[in-house]
Amino acid sequence: MEPLLQRMTKEDAHLLFTNSQKVKFIKGATIYNEGDSADYLYFIHTGEIRLFKRTGPNKELTIFTRGEDDAFGEIGVFSGLKYSNTAETVTDSVLYRIDNQTLENILTDNGGIGLHFTRWVAESLEASKAKIRDYIAFGSEGAVASVFIRYSNMYGVVTTEGVRITEPIMIQDISKHIGISRETVSRIVNKWKERGIIDNDNKYFLLKKVDYFKQLLVCEQCGVENCVL
C-alpha cells in the first residue's frame, strides 16, 4: 500500500510536518498501548513500526507494519477516544506526531489532504479485513501461508525455481504476525519443506509452489490489491 505522505504534494506534507512535534524512539520501544488515550496521529520519518493486538499471555496478532513516509494511529484518532492496538518500534525510529485538533483543522481547511487521508484509511481497512479473513477462515496453515504470500508480494523475486524472498523471515516473527505458537508455525513450515512446497537457506525462503498458497487462500476470489503485511 502506498505510504500516506507519498500520496501528497511536498507542500501538503510540509504543512503536516510543520504542525507536528518531532519525537525519537529506540528499537523495541512502545509508542502507545491499546486503550491509551488517542491524542496523536504519527508520521514515520525514518524507521519501521509494528501495530499489534495482544490476544493472550505471550500471544500477539500483528495488524500492520508501516515504514518511512507512512502514518499510524488513525483508528484511535478518527474512530474513537482510545487506540485500538499497540504500536512498537521495529527499528530505531524518528517520528512526527500531530495532535487531534490541529489535524482536524488542517483536514477541514484542505480538502485535498482530507481526500488522501480518506483513501488511505479505506485501503488500510480493506487490507486488515483480508488479513483477518486469512487468519480465521483458513486455520493455522492458512494463516502461515498468508504471511508468506504477503512477504512474497513485498520482497519476492521470481526465479526459475520459484519466488525467492529477499528479506529474512524468522519463525518467531511469523508467530507474532498471526498469534499462534512458534511450535505450530515450525510444524507447518517443516511439513511444507518435506513436501517440496518451500525451501530455505537459513532465514531466506524460496516459495517453490506459490500456487499451493494461492489455492489454499482462494486468492482468485480476493479483491484486495494491497496484500502486504
C-alpha positions in Angstrom: 0.0 0.0 0.0 1.3 3.4 -0.9 2.5 5.3 2.2 0.3 8.3 3.1 2.9 11.0 2.7 3.9 9.8 -0.8 0.4 10.4 -2.0 0.6 14.1 -1.2 2.4 17.1 -2.8 5.6 18.2 -1.0 3.7 21.3 0.1 0.9 19.3 1.8 3.4 17.0 3.5 5.4 20.0 4.7 2.2 21.6 6.1 1.6 18.5 8.2 5.3 18.3 9.4 5.4 22.0 10.4 2.4 21.4 12.6 3.8 18.3 14.2 6.3 17.6 17.0 9.4 15.5 16.3 10.0 12.5 18.6 12.6 9.7 18.6 12.3 6.1 19.8 14.8 3.3 20.1 14.2 -0.2 18.7 11.7 -2.1 20.8 10.1 1.0 22.3 6.3 1.1 22.9 4.9 4.3 21.5 1.4 3.7 22.9 -0.6 0.8 24.3 -4.0 -0.4 23.3 -6.5 1.5 25.4 -4.4 4.6 25.8 -6.0 8.0 25.0 -5.8 8.6 21.2 -4.3 12.0 21.3 -2.0 11.9 18.2 -1.6 10.7 14.7 2.1 9.7 14.0 4.1 10.2 10.7 7.1 8.0 10.2 10.1 10.0 9.0 12.5 7.0 9.4 12.2 3.6 10.9 9.5 0.8 11.0 6.5 0.4 13.3 4.5 -2.7 14.2 0.9 -2.3 15.1 -0.5 -5.3 17.0 -3.1 -6.6 19.5 -2.3 -8.8 22.5 -4.6 -11.9 22.3 -3.4 -13.7 25.4 -0.3 -14.4 27.5 2.7 -14.2 25.2 0.4 -14.1 22.2 0.2 -11.2 19.7 -1.6 -10.6 16.4 0.2 -8.1 14.1 -2.3 -5.8 12.3 0.2 -3.8 10.3 3.8 -3.0 9.8 4.4 0.5 8.5 7.6 2.3 7.3 9.0 5.5 6.0 6.6 8.2 4.8 3.6 6.3 6.2 1.5 7.1 9.3 -0.3 5.2 12.1 -2.7 5.8 15.0 -5.6 6.6 12.6 -8.1 4.1 14.1 -7.9 5.7 17.5 -7.8 9.2 16.2 -10.6 9.0 13.7 -12.9 6.4 15.2 -12.8 6.7 19.0 -11.2 8.1 22.1 -8.7 5.3 22.6 -6.1 3.5 20.5 -7.4 0.1 19.3 -3.9 -1.5 19.1 -0.4 -1.2 20.5 2.4 0.5 18.5 6.0 -0.6 18.9 9.2 0.3 17.0 10.8 -2.5 14.9 13.9 -0.3 14.4 15.2 3.0 15.8 12.7 5.5 14.5 12.2 9.2 14.0 8.5 10.2 14.1 6.4 13.3 13.9 3.2 13.5 15.9 0.3 15.8 15.3 -2.5 16.4 17.9 -6.1 15.7 17.0 -7.4 19.2 17.0 -4.6 20.5 14.8 -5.1 17.6 12.4 -8.8 18.2 12.3 -8.3 21.9 11.5 -5.9 21.1 8.6 -8.3 18.5 7.1 -11.2 20.9 7.4 -9.3 23.6 5.5 -7.6 21.4 3.0 -9.9 19.1 1.0 -7.1 17.6 -1.0 -5.2 16.4 2.1 -8.5 15.1 3.5 -9.2 13.1 0.4 -5.7 11.4 0.6 -6.5 10.5 4.3 -9.9 9.1 3.4 -8.5 6.8 0.6 -5.6 5.7 2.8 -7.8 4.8 5.7 -10.2 2.9 3.4 -7.4 0.9 1.9 -6.0 0.1 5.3 -9.3 -1.2 6.5 -9.6 -3.4 3.4 -6.1 -4.8 3.9 -6.8 -5.5 7.6 -10.1 -7.3 6.8 -8.3 -9.5 4.3 -5.7 -10.4 6.9 -8.3 -11.4 9.5 -10.1 -13.4 6.8 -7.0 -15.4 6.1 -6.1 -15.9 9.7 -9.6 -17.0 10.8 -11.1 -18.7 7.7 -8.3 -21.0 6.7 -6.9 -22.2 10.0 -3.3 -22.3 11.2 -1.9 -23.4 7.8 -3.8 -20.7 6.0 -2.5 -18.1 8.5 1.1 -19.1 7.9 0.5 -19.2 4.1 -0.9 -15.7 4.3 2.3 -14.4 5.8 4.5 -16.0 3.2 2.2 -14.7 0.4 2.5 -11.1 1.8 6.2 -11.4 2.2 6.5 -12.5 -1.5 4.4 -9.6 -2.6 6.7 -7.2 -0.8 10.1 -8.8 -1.2 9.7 -11.6 -3.7 11.8 -12.1 -6.8 10.6 -14.5 -9.5 13.2 -17.1 -10.5 13.2 -20.3 -12.5 13.0 -22.2 -9.1 10.1 -20.2 -7.7 9.6 -16.9 -5.8 12.7 -16.1 -3.7 12.0 -13.8 -0.7 14.9 -11.4 -0.3 14.2 -10.4 3.3 14.9 -12.8 6.2 11.9 -14.4 7.8 12.1 -15.7 11.3 9.6 -18.3 12.7 9.1 -16.0 15.8 8.1 -13.1 13.6 5.5 -15.3 11.8 4.2 -16.3 15.1 3.8 -12.7 16.2 2.0 -11.8 12.9 -0.7 -14.4 13.3 -1.0 -15.0 17.1 -0.1 -18.7 17.1 2.7 -20.6 18.7 6.2 -20.9 17.3 5.9 -24.7 17.6 2.8 -24.7 15.4 4.5 -22.4 12.8 7.6 -24.7 12.8 5.5 -27.8 12.3 3.7 -26.3 9.3 6.9 -24.9 7.7 8.7 -28.3 8.1 5.7 -30.1 6.5 5.9 -27.8 3.5 9.6 -28.3 3.2 9.2 -32.1 3.3 6.5 -31.8 0.5 8.8 -29.6 -1.6 6.5 -26.6 -1.4 9.1 -24.3 0.1 12.8 -24.4 0.7 15.1 -22.1 2.7 18.7 -21.1 3.2 18.8 -20.2 6.9 16.2 -17.4 7.2 15.8 -16.8 3.4 12.9 -18.7 1.9 12.1 -19.9 -1.6 8.4 -20.5 -2.4 8.7 -23.3 -5.0 4.9 -23.8 -5.4 3.3 -20.4 -5.0 0.1 -21.8 -6.5 -0.3 -24.1 -3.5 -0.6 -21.0 -1.2 -2.9 -19.1 -3.6 -5.3 -22.1 -3.8 -5.2 -22.6 -0.1 -6.2 -19.0 0.4 -8.6 -18.8 -2.5 -6.7 -15.8 -3.8 -8.6 -15.6 -7.1 -11.7 -14.6 -5.2 -10.0 -11.8 -3.2 -10.4 -8.3 -4.5 -7.8 -6.7 -2.2 -5.0 -5.1 -4.1 -2.7 -4.3 -1.2 -1.9 -7.8 0.1 1.0 -6.9 2.2 2.0 -7.1 5.9 
